[in-house]
């Protein structure tokens, strides 16, 4: 029998009916989407799902840009939640849940990543590089690998790029103009404080595989895109480091990426293709990824095609484009004889959503208009003092002190610094393959051009001979 998690009750003509709306655990690793305008209930629905997953012993990872989902560790004693539970005829007991609180600053348990653990495609997104510049960044990564140069943080990358820029011909295929642009963007990122995201000790995946894990990024509210980008770094590591587990009865981990549309804003095709690859393959590792966005239509269609579970709150529409977006979202649901989704989505009340999940065979359920149950944990911003009282002291002592490491010295060429085997990461091979592919394509283009050139010369020669013959005949 398939296990489910309860998230709400069905509605019929705006009246609550005694039909439970559940999400099957078995298919949550087939990913999902939570959409809706600001204030319609997305965060509270995610909170309910996270609580239910925690009850099942399924770890959850999510980022918090605004601080409004920091209350998992504290019980929800609000009258509003109690009234909603009574209205839905639900038993309700406020409860706090085991939660690990991380931050990229020193506020909570420091969350750091090693730069070399992240694919250059994703680093290009945070640096706002185009495809050509991204290709040059890949080449720089490969050079670092060949010379055993550790890229631990952005300062390591800056030093490497400065060496390449000052040493013409240091790397075959690197273009000075692109390297200088990348270097400038790295310096800007360092100036904005983004080096906080990188360093030692880097977070270990096993520490994210227990309880609820909240990465607090409220210090970075000025960069709306940073949450989705950082979470993409994390799912890339999960994709590389977790073993395949095959078909499982419930997921090993669920990751929520809020404000997901920012990840794909002005993104080049390589980024979209990488995320598609991750989504297709990470499900076999038992990991489900849920995107949350104010407007799912801002997420590439090829990404949306990978998402099985759909939870859509109200979308307010005032322009032709917004109405067209609602039509696209309605069409993404399975056909419904009961609802005209295109008309009903803009009219949904707060805390009410259309829900469609996949059954255990992978077939979509028809959408159900659902009143989402109230969370049992705190629904507001928890203070730093409250959060610190719940911090896992073992994790804090493990990650708090930032490790100093000897940086590579670029004097007459890079000093060689050998990396331990476990520090040699997936991007090594993928980067090598990408560059090999680029070179192969370049050779093919050059060969094709050479053939065309000789064909053109031959045709000109024939034309010249014909002209001479015509002149002689005359």
Order of alpha helices (4+ residues) and beta strands (2+ residues): beta-beta-beta-alpha-beta-alpha-beta-beta-alpha-alpha-alpha-alpha-beta-alpha-beta-alpha-alpha-beta-alpha-beta-alpha-alpha-beta-beta-alpha-alpha-alpha
